[in-house]
């Protein structure tokens, strides 16, 4: 599919692009090695020593959240589908209100390193931590696929790589870098990489936004009109219905997507562990407010990037943007507003935006791998297998081994997933997070009767429902753009499972609780309430009886 495309950078421009890529990699590796010198304890490794301010952590959350899906995938979706593509931006942004109001401060107060800490405080350790670790790994791998697919598409097309083998090697290279970041830098190194990436991404996006608006006299109405005309769809391009709402199934698919986006953020493991890096709950809440401002501004700019690409770059069925599932809209737009493919300005902006996108990918994959590797080491190894008797040194060895294995799995799965739009892949990760993690977290915080059976039922029920429905949906088989285009076992019509799997997660948690006679968890609910509201004892964690 993508191998038929022409390179975006040629000749000396290619060397400029490669140079900026290498500069980004060198900078992030330096930060990682610098941070690795202070990783002496599990608190240093998992939570960055809890020394990041609200503003710093807000930047890092923004860096974690504004992924390749946001920068490449959403702008591409807008460029191809107009109004319907912008719905991703709205969903991603509104989701932060759920995280702020229901999760951020309470989780920071009642947990220690991972999502499972908060659940296990009043539940039986082994079953709850095992379930939470399984969910964390699955969600992280779905999200990792999106980032690594973006890396393969971006680098392969920029450098004119036509060989699938070489594009696959790009994915392998990103995977190796990701493993290095996590094994050496831990949370401290990953956080600083994300802070640097957030600054670069905001600066690069702001620059392109200003240049696009300048083309239309800073008149947004003119930009939208030009995009509608160039798309060939007229006013319909600015109305709902290009991607969703064409029939009843498409309407339900849109509802499912919206539900997954709005509820998914509060269940994403790599976002949840960010709240543990601040010294106080007040700083955690402040970091979310900073993140909302940063992310809100960014998603407003994706509107300009997407419609700018539709107005200024070819988005027809045979265009590079269409053949890359929209993932190249931002780099091609940067090249266009800089003066075109053969100009120095176009080459510099293309290289700059591509390097920023690559930094985005590197930062996010590091955060995701850290979240899943931490869950394996802290939840499974230290708390379940060693029953709390593992030494810090052995736990740090296990987390590094886990990062290596998870990185290898992500590489193996990303190679066949290159035909999918990365914003869409992330939406699947949101659906799994909202189905498996969010019900357990909400029930545990606000329902006294909730118990171990309910927690395991909600996590595994939501997880199995979400992943199972994806497997039997058009995402995997039945269409030309499926992972397996030559097969057809798609009996579930929706491309996003959230509309069905999220209620199943909550229902399983409810039924698991009321059908179980376990009441031990109720005894510690008052303690959890006090702890979640005040933060008393959060530094020491908590072991349930």
C-alpha positions in Angstrom: 0.0 0.0 0.0 2.4 2.7 1.2 5.4 1.2 -0.6 4.0 2.7 -3.9 4.4 6.3 -2.7 7.1 8.7 -3.6 9.5 10.0 -1.0 8.7 13.3 0.6 12.3 14.3 1.0 14.9 14.0 -1.7 18.6 14.8 -2.2 20.0 17.3 0.3 16.6 17.5 1.9 16.8 13.9 2.9 20.1 14.6 4.7 18.5 17.5 6.5 15.6 15.3 7.6 18.0 12.5 8.7 20.1 15.0 10.6 17.2 16.4 12.6 16.0 12.8 13.3 19.4 11.9 14.7 19.5 15.2 16.7 16.1 14.3 18.3 17.3 10.8 19.1 20.6 12.0 20.5 18.8 14.6 22.8 16.4 12.1 24.2 19.1 9.5 24.8 21.2 12.1 26.6 18.2 12.9 28.9 17.7 9.2 29.5 21.4 8.6 30.5 21.4 11.7 32.6 18.3 10.6 34.5 19.5 7.0 34.9 22.2 8.1 37.4 19.5 8.9 40.0 17.4 5.8 39.7 18.4 4.1 42.9 15.1 3.0 44.5 11.7 1.8 43.2 10.2 5.2 44.0 12.8 6.8 41.8 12.2 4.3 39.0 8.3 4.1 39.1 7.4 7.7 40.2 10.5 9.8 39.4 11.1 10.3 43.2 7.8 12.2 43.4 9.7 15.4 42.7 7.9 16.9 39.7 5.9 20.1 40.1 2.3 20.4 38.9 3.5 22.5 35.9 6.2 20.0 35.0 3.9 17.0 35.4 1.2 18.9 33.4 3.7 19.3 30.5 4.6 15.6 30.8 1.0 14.5 30.8 0.5 16.7 27.7 3.6 15.0 26.2 2.2 11.6 27.0 -1.3 12.4 25.7 -0.5 14.3 22.5 0.7 11.2 20.7 1.3 10.4 17.1 -2.4 9.7 16.9 -3.1 13.3 17.8 -0.5 15.0 15.6 -0.6 12.7 12.6 -3.8 10.7 12.8 -6.3 13.4 13.8 -5.1 16.0 11.3 -5.2 13.3 8.6 -8.8 12.3 9.6 -9.9 16.0 9.3 -8.1 16.4 6.0 -9.9 13.3 4.6 -13.3 13.5 6.3 -13.7 17.1 7.4 -16.1 17.6 10.4 -16.2 13.9 11.3 -12.4 13.8 11.7 -12.5 16.6 14.2 -14.7 14.5 16.5 -11.5 12.7 17.7 -10.1 16.0 19.0 -13.4 16.9 20.8 -13.5 13.4 22.4 -9.9 13.4 23.5 -10.3 16.9 25.1 -13.6 16.3 26.9 -12.2 13.1 28.3 -10.0 15.1 30.6 -12.9 16.5 32.6 -13.7 12.9 33.6 -10.1 12.3 34.6 -10.0 15.6 36.6 -13.3 15.3 38.4 -13.4 11.5 39.1 -9.9 10.1 39.1 -6.8 12.3 39.3 -6.7 13.5 42.9 -8.4 10.5 44.5 -6.0 8.1 42.7 -2.9 10.1 43.6 -4.0 9.9 47.3 -4.9 6.3 47.4 -2.3 4.6 45.2 1.5 4.3 45.1 3.0 3.3 41.7 0.4 1.5 39.6 -3.4 1.5 39.0 -3.6 -1.8 40.9 -2.3 -0.2 44.1 -5.6 1.7 44.5 -7.7 -1.5 43.9 -5.6 -3.8 46.1 -5.8 -1.4 49.1 -9.0 -3.0 50.2 -9.1 -6.2 48.0 -7.2 -9.5 48.0 -3.8 -8.8 46.4 -3.2 -11.7 44.0 -6.4 -11.8 41.9 -6.9 -8.0 41.7 -3.3 -7.3 40.8 -3.2 -10.1 38.3 -6.3 -8.7 36.6 -5.1 -5.1 36.6 -1.7 -6.2 35.2 -3.3 -8.1 32.3 -5.5 -5.1 31.5 -2.6 -2.7 31.7 -0.5 -4.8 29.3 -3.3 -5.2 26.7 -4.2 -1.5 26.7 -0.6 -0.4 26.5 0.1 -2.8 23.5 -2.9 -1.4 21.6 -1.6 2.1 22.2 1.9 1.1 21.3 0.8 -0.3 18.0 -0.5 3.1 17.0 2.7 4.9 17.8 5.0 2.3 16.1 2.8 2.2 13.0 3.1 6.0 12.8 6.9 5.7 13.1 7.1 3.2 10.2 4.9 5.3 8.0 6.6 8.6 8.7 10.2 7.5 8.4 9.6 5.2 5.5 7.8 7.8 3.4 10.1 10.7 4.3 13.2 8.8 3.2 11.6 7.2 0.2 11.9 3.7 1.5 9.9 1.3 -0.7 11.1 -1.9 0.8 8.7 -3.4 3.4 11.8 -4.9 5.1 13.4 -1.5 5.7 10.2 0.0 7.0 9.9 -2.9 9.4 13.4 -2.2 10.5 12.3 1.3 11.3 9.7 -0.1 13.7 12.3 -2.4 15.2 14.6 0.6 15.7 11.9 2.6 17.5 11.2 -0.5 19.7 14.8 -0.7 20.6 15.0 3.0 21.5 11.8 2.6 23.6 13.4 -0.3 25.6 16.5 1.8 26.2 14.5 4.7 27.5 12.5 2.6 29.9 15.3 0.3 31.2 17.7 3.1 31.8 15.7 6.2 32.5 12.6 4.9 34.3 9.9 7.5 35.1 12.4 10.3 35.6 14.0 10.0 32.2 10.6 9.3 30.5 9.1 12.4 32.1 11.9 14.7 31.0 11.7 13.3 27.5 8.0 14.0 27.5 8.5 17.5 28.8 11.0 18.3 26.0 8.7 16.7 23.4 5.7 18.7 24.6 7.5 21.9 24.2 8.8 20.9 20.7 5.4 19.7 19.6 3.5 22.8 20.7 6.1 25.1 19.1 6.1 23.2 15.8 2.3 23.0 15.7 1.9 26.7 16.5 4.4 27.6 13.8 2.5 25.6 11.1 -0.9 26.9 12.4 0.3 30.5 12.0 1.7 29.9 8.5 -1.5 28.2 7.4 -3.7 31.0 8.7 -1.5 33.5 7.1 -2.3 31.9 3.7 -5.9 32.9 4.3 -5.4 36.3 5.9 -6.0 34.8 9.4 -9.6 34.3 8.4 -10.8 30.9 9.6 -14.0 31.1 7.5 -11.9 31.4 4.3 -9.8 28.5 5.3 -12.9 26.3 5.9 -14.4 27.4 2.6 -11.2 26.6 0.7 -11.0 23.2 2.3 -14.6 22.4 1.4 -14.1 23.5 -2.2 -10.7 21.6 -2.6 -12.1 18.4 -1.1 -14.6 18.2 -3.9 -17.5 17.6 -1.4 -18.5 21.2 -1.0 -20.5 22.2 2.1 -21.0 18.5 3.0 -17.3 18.4 4.0 -18.1 20.8 6.9 -21.1 18.8 7.9 -21.5 15.4 9.8 -21.7 12.3 7.6 -18.5 11.9 5.7 -17.2 9.1 8.0 -20.1 8.5 10.5 -23.8 8.7 10.3 -24.3 7.4 6.7 -26.5 4.6 7.9 -27.8 3.2 11.3 -24.6 1.1 11.8 -22.4 4.2 11.2 -24.5 6.2 13.7 -24.0 3.6 16.4 -20.3 3.4 15.5 -20.0 7.1 16.1 -21.8 6.8 19.4 -19.4 4.0 20.4 -16.4 6.0 19.4 -17.5 9.0 21.4 -18.2 7.0 24.5 -14.8 5.3 24.3 -12.9 8.6 23.8 -14.7 10.4 26.7 -14.4 7.6 29.2 -11.1 6.1 28.1 -8.6 8.6 29.3 -9.5 8.0 33.0 -8.6 4.3 32.5 -5.3 4.7 30.5 -2.5 3.1 32.6 0.3 5.4 31.3 -1.8 8.5 32.2 -2.8 7.1 35.6 0.7 6.5 36.8 1.6 10.1 35.9 -0.4 11.3 39.0 2.0 9.5 41.3 5.0 11.6 40.2 3.8 14.7 42.1 4.7 15.4 45.7 1.0 16.2 46.8 -2.5 15.7 45.6 -2.8 19.4 45.1 0.1 19.2 42.6 -1.6 16.3 40.9 -4.8 18.3 40.4 -2.8 21.3 39.3 -0.9 19.2 36.7 -4.3 18.1 35.2 -5.4 21.7 34.9 -2.1 22.6 33.1 -2.5 19.5 30.9 -6.1 20.6 30.0 -4.9 24.0 28.9 -2.0 22.6 26.9 -4.0 19.9 25.3 -7.0 22.1 24.6 -4.8 24.6 22.7 -3.2 21.8 20.7 -6.4 20.2 19.6 -7.8 23.5 18.5 -4.7 23.8 16.3 -5.3 20.3 14.8 -8.4 21.9 13.3 -6.3 24.3 11.4 -3.8 21.6 10.4 -6.5 19.2 9.1 -8.5 21.7 7.2 -5.3 23.4 6.1 -4.1 20.1 4.5 -7.5 19.7 2.8 -7.2 23.2 1.4 -3.5 23.3 0.4 -2.5 19.7 -0.3 -3.9 17.0 -2.5 -6.2 14.7 -0.5 -7.7 12.8 -3.5 -8.1 9.0 -3.5 -4.7 8.5 -5.2 -2.8 11.1 -3.0 -0.1 10.4 -0.5 -2.4 11.5 2.3 -5.1 9.1 1.3 -2.8 6.2 0.7 -1.2 6.7 4.1 -4.7 6.6 5.8 -4.2 10.4 6.5 -1.0 9.9 8.6 1.1 12.2 6.4 -1.2 15.2 6.4 0.8 17.3 8.8 4.2 16.7 7.3 2.9 17.4 3.8 1.2 20.5 5.0 4.4 21.8 6.6 6.2 21.2 3.3 3.4 23.1 1.4 3.3 26.2 3.6 7.1 26.4 3.7 7.2 26.9 -0.1 6.7 23.5 -1.7 8.7 20.3 -2.2 11.6 21.9 -4.0 12.1 24.9 -1.8 14.5 25.3 1.1 11.7 26.5 3.4 9.5 23.5 2.5 12.4 21.2 3.2 13.3 22.7 6.5 9.7 22.7 7.8 9.1 19.2 6.6 12.2 18.0 8.4 11.3 20.0 11.5 7.7 18.7 11.7 8.8 15.1 10.9 11.5 15.3 13.7 8.9 16.6 16.1 6.5 13.8 15.2 9.3 11.3 15.7 10.0 12.8 19.1 6.3 12.5 19.9 6.4 8.8 19.0 9.5 8.1 21.1 8.2 9.8 24.2 4.8 8.1 24.1 6.1 4.6 23.5 8.4 5.1 26.5 5.6 6.1 28.8 3.4 3.2 27.6 6.2 0.6 28.0 7.0 1.9 31.5 3.4 1.6 32.6 3.1 -2.0 31.5 6.5 -3.1 32.6 5.9 -1.4 36.0 2.7 -3.4 36.4 4.5 -6.7 35.6 7.2 -6.0 38.1 5.3 -4.3 40.9 1.9 -6.0 40.7 2.8 -9.5 39.4 6.3 -10.2 40.5 6.7 -8.2 43.8 3.1 -8.4 45.1 1.7 -11.7 43.7 4.6 -14.0 43.0 6.9 -12.9 45.9 4.0 -11.8 48.2 5.6 -8.5 49.1 9.0 -10.0 50.0 10.9 -9.0 46.8 13.9 -6.8 47.2 14.0 -3.4 45.4 17.0 -4.6 43.4 15.3 -7.7 42.2 12.1 -5.7 41.3 14.2 -3.3 39.3 15.7 -6.2 37.4 12.3 -7.7 36.6 10.9 -4.3 35.4 13.7 -4.0 32.9 13.2 -7.6 31.6 9.5 -6.9 31.3 10.2 -3.8 29.2 12.3 -5.9 26.9 9.6 -8.5 26.4 6.8 -6.0 26.0 8.8 -4.1 23.5 9.4 -7.2 21.5 5.7 -8.1 21.5 4.8 -4.5 20.4 7.3 -4.7 17.5 5.9 -8.1 16.3 2.3 -6.8 16.3 3.0 -3.4 14.8 4.5 -4.8 11.6 1.2 -6.3 10.3 -0.9 -3.3 11.6 0.6 -0.7 9.3 -2.5 -0.4 7.1 -4.6 1.2 9.8 -5.1 4.9 10.7 -3.3 5.5 14.0 -6.0 7.7 15.5 -8.3 4.8 15.0 -5.9 2.4 16.7 -5.7 4.7 19.7 -9.5 4.8 19.8 -9.5 1.0 20.3 -7.0 1.4 23.2 -9.4 3.9 24.7 -12.3 1.5 24.4 -10.4 -1.3 26.1 -9.3 1.1 28.9 -12.8 2.4 29.5 -14.3 -1.1 29.5 -11.8 -2.9 31.7 -10.1 -0.3 34.0 -12.6 2.6 34.5 -15.5 0.5 36.0 -13.2 -1.1 38.6 -11.7 2.3 39.6 -15.1 4.1 39.9 -16.7 1.2 41.8 -13.8 1.0 44.2 -13.8 4.7 45.0 -17.5 5.2 45.3 -19.2 1.8 46.2 -18.6 0.5 49.7 -19.9 -3.0 48.9 -17.5 -3.5 45.9 -15.3 -6.5 46.5 -12.5 -8.6 45.0 -14.9 -10.7 42.9 -16.5 -7.6 41.5 -13.1 -6.0 40.7 -11.9 -9.1 38.8 -15.2 -9.5 37.0 -15.3 -5.9 35.8 -11.7 -5.9 34.6 -11.7 -9.3 32.9 -15.3 -8.9 31.7 -14.7 -5.5 30.1 -11.3 -6.7 28.7 -12.6 -9.8 27.1 -15.7 -8.1 25.7 -13.6 -5.2 24.2 -10.9 -7.4 22.7 -13.3 -10.1 21.6 -15.6 -7.6 19.8 -12.6 -6.0 18.0 -11.4 -9.4 16.8 -14.8 -10.1 15.3 -15.3 -6.6 13.9 -14.4 -5.1 10.4 -11.1 -3.9 12.0 -9.7 -7.4 11.7 -11.5 -8.9 8.7 -14.2 -8.4 6.1 -13.0 -5.2 4.3 -10.2 -4.1 2.1 -8.7 -2.0 4.9 -8.9 -4.7 7.6 -5.8 -6.3 9.2 -6.8 -9.6 7.3 -8.4 -8.3 4.1 -8.7 -11.8 2.6 -10.7 -13.2 5.5 -14.2 -12.5 6.7 -15.4 -13.5 10.2 -16.7 -10.0 11.2 -20.1 -10.7 12.7 -19.9 -7.6 15.0 -20.7 -4.6 12.7 -19.1 -1.7 14.8 -15.5 -0.7 14.3 -15.3 0.5 17.9 -16.6 -1.8 20.7 -17.1 0.8 23.4 -20.9 1.1 23.1 -21.2 -2.6 24.1 -18.1 -3.4 26.0 -18.1 -0.4 28.5 -21.6 -1.3 29.8 -20.5 -4.9 30.0 -17.5 -3.9 32.2 -19.8 -2.0 34.6 -22.4 -4.8 34.6 -19.8 -7.5 35.3 -18.5 -5.5 38.2 -22.0 -5.1 39.6 -22.9 -8.8 39.2 -19.6 -10.0 40.5 -20.1 -8.0 43.6 -23.7 -8.8 44.4 -23.3 -12.5 43.6 -20.3 -12.8 45.9 -20.6 -13.2 49.7 -17.2 -11.6 50.3 -17.6 -8.6 52.7 -14.0 -8.2 53.8 -13.4 -5.3 51.5 -16.2 -3.2 53.2 -14.2 -3.0 56.4 -11.4 -1.0 54.8 -13.7 1.3 52.7 -13.7 4.1 55.4 -9.9 4.0 55.4 -9.8 4.2 51.6 -12.2 7.2 51.7 -10.1 9.1 54.2 -6.9 8.2 52.3 -8.4 9.2 48.9 -9.6 12.6 50.2 -6.6 13.4 52.4 -3.6 11.4 51.0 -2.8 10.1 54.5 -0.4 7.2 54.2 -0.1 7.3 50.4 3.7 7.3 50.5 3.8 3.9 52.2 1.3 2.2 49.9 -1.1 -0.2 51.4 -1.4 -3.9 51.7 -4.9 -5.4 52.1 -5.7 -7.9 54.7 
